[in-house]
Amino acid sequence: MLLKRLQDRGAVLVDGLVDSRVTSLLPESERRLFTDPIKLKDVIDVAALRRQLCTAQSSIGQAPRATKGGNGTKRIRLRLLVPGYELADAARLANDLAHSTSAELAERGEFTPPSRPLNEWWADDPTECYWMEITNRPDVGSNLIAPRLDGSGSEYWSYSLVTALRPGDIVLHWHKELNTTPSIVGYSRAAVGPFDDQIVWEARGTYGRQRTATASPRPAWRYELTDYTPFSSSIGQEDLRPMEEQFRRVKDELEARISGPLYFPFVFSDNRPIRTSQAYLVKVPAALFKLMVPLTEIAYVALKPRLAGSKNSPSEPRSNHGAGYIADPILRKSIEEYSVRCAMDYYAGYDIADVGAIESYDLVATKGDEEIHIEVKGSIGTADTVELTSNEVAHARVARTDLVVIDQITWERLPDGTIRAYGGRRRRWTSWQPDEHDLRPTRYRYRLPN
C-alpha cells in the first residue's frame, strides 16, 4: 500500500537497507536491498516489487551456517526522493501517506451523490455544456475537486455541481493570480467522474490539494479533466465589463423560462461593476459562453458539443457496456499500451512482438513452430462488447488468433500530464473466431448512385 501511494507521487527509491536490530551493526554495503535507484512510476507490478524486496532481505544478517531460508519481513529503511517534498517535509509526507489516494478511491469506484438535488436546467440540451472553475490552484486544468460539505456542515450548490458534469463538457478556468489580474486563462474538457475523494480545503478558499502535517482531509467530489488549453490572451474583468448589459439580458431571458437557480457565473449590482460569483464551480449558459470567449479561441471548444444523454450513472460513474472510443488521445494511447502489456502476461515463455502499427492484430507470440496472433482490446468501463474492424474479423477467421480484453481499467493523470493505468479485469479467448451471429454492424460504407 505504501509503495503504491509513493508511486502515485512519482517517488524514486534511492536506497533500501535492512534496518533490523541484528543487522544494525553491519556496514550499509552488506545490508543493501538493491543497487540502482528504482523509479516507481516505471514499475508495472508493485506487488512483485514488494516480493523482490522481501526476497532480497531474507539472507541479510543470516547466521553463516544457517540451513533454513532467512526472514523476508525484517524492518527496512527506504531513502526516497519525492517530488514536492523536501527533507524538512518528512512529517507532511508521512501524514499524506496515511490517507487513501485518489487512485485508490477511483479503483473502488465509489461515488456518493448529493443529498440535495440540483436544478439541472441544462440536462436535456447538449449545447449547454459549459462551466467555469473560479480558483487560484497551481495545477489548473488537472481536475475539479471540492468538499462535499461547507464549513457549516451543509451541502453547497457550487461544490455539488462537480457531480453534474458530463464527459466532453467544457470547463473554463477563471484564475485569480495566474496572469496578475483575475481572468479566464484557458479551458479543459471533462474526462471521467464523478468520484468520491478527499481534500484539505483551507478556509481562505484555496482549491489546491497541498496539505500540511496538521491538516485533516475531508470527504470530497472529484471529476477528472483533460486537454487543458491556455488561451492566447486571457479574458479579464476589464474585457467583460463592457458586455455587462448583454450578460444581464442572457440571465433575464433564462430566468423568464427556467424556474429555480441558474448557478450563474456573475453577480450584478447597481453600485459596482460586474464580478464573478463567490463560488468554486458555476454553470455558464451557452449564450453567455459565446459572448465571453472570442471565436478565435473556441474553434475547437464550442463547435462540437458532446452528445446528449452521456452523463454517467451515479451508481456506476465510469461504467459502460462496451470498449468504446476514448476522445482524449493521451488517455487512449495509455490505455492501449497498458492493455497490450497486460496481454503479454498470458504468454510467458513465448517470444512476443508488438506489430499493431503494421498489422490488423496487435501482438504475435512465437515458440518454436507455434505462432499465435493476438488481438487486444482495452476499456476503462465494463466491456461486454468490443469494436472490431472488418480486417480484424477477416484475419481472425483465417489465422490462429487469441482475443484478450482488459476492461475496468483504473487510471490517474499525474502532475506532469502523463497517464498511469493499472488494475482492470483480464479475459482471454484462445483460438478465437468471431461468429457471424455475435457481430452487429455499427456503420456502413454506402456507394452513391450515379
KASULMO-V469672 format. One record per backbone hydrogen bond with DSSP energy under -1.0 kcal/mol. CO is the residue of the C=O (numbers start at 1). NH is the residue of the N-H. If there is no record, write none. Layout:
BEGIN
co	nh
CO	NH
CO	NH
END
This chain:
BEGIN
co	nh
1	5
2	6
3	7
4	8
6	11
7	10
11	40
12	14
12	81
13	38
15	79
16	33
17	77
23	26
27	30
28	31
31	18
38	13
39	42
40	43
45	49
46	50
47	51
48	52
49	53
50	54
51	55
52	56
53	57
59	62
63	66
75	19
77	17
79	14
79	15
81	12
82	85
86	89
87	90
89	93
90	94
91	95
92	96
93	97
96	99
101	105
102	106
103	107
104	108
105	110
110	196
118	120
119	121
120	123
122	125
125	128
127	129
129	170
130	284
131	172
132	282
133	174
135	176
139	142
142	225
144	223
146	221
150	153
154	150
156	159
156	160
157	161
159	162
160	163
161	164
166	169
169	190
170	131
171	188
172	133
173	185
174	135
175	183
177	180
179	181
183	175
184	235
185	231
186	173
187	229
188	171
189	226
190	168
192	224
195	222
197	220
199	218
202	205
212	215
218	199
219	148
220	197
221	146
222	195
223	144
224	191
226	189
229	187
235	184
236	240
237	241
240	243
241	244
243	247
244	248
245	249
246	250
247	251
248	252
249	253
250	254
251	255
252	256
254	258
263	283
265	277
267	275
275	267
277	279
280	134
282	132
285	289
286	290
288	292
289	293
294	297
298	302
316	319
321	384
322	324
328	332
329	333
330	334
331	335
332	336
333	337
334	338
335	339
336	340
337	341
338	342
339	343
340	344
342	345
343	346
344	347
347	350
351	366
353	364
355	358
355	359
362	355
362	356
363	374
364	353
365	372
366	351
367	370
370	367
372	365
373	402
374	362
374	363
375	404
377	406
379	409
381	408
385	323
389	393
390	394
391	395
392	396
393	397
395	398
395	399
400	373
401	432
402	375
403	429
404	377
405	427
406	379
407	425
410	422
412	420
414	417
418	414
420	412
422	410
425	407
427	405
429	403
435	438
436	439
END
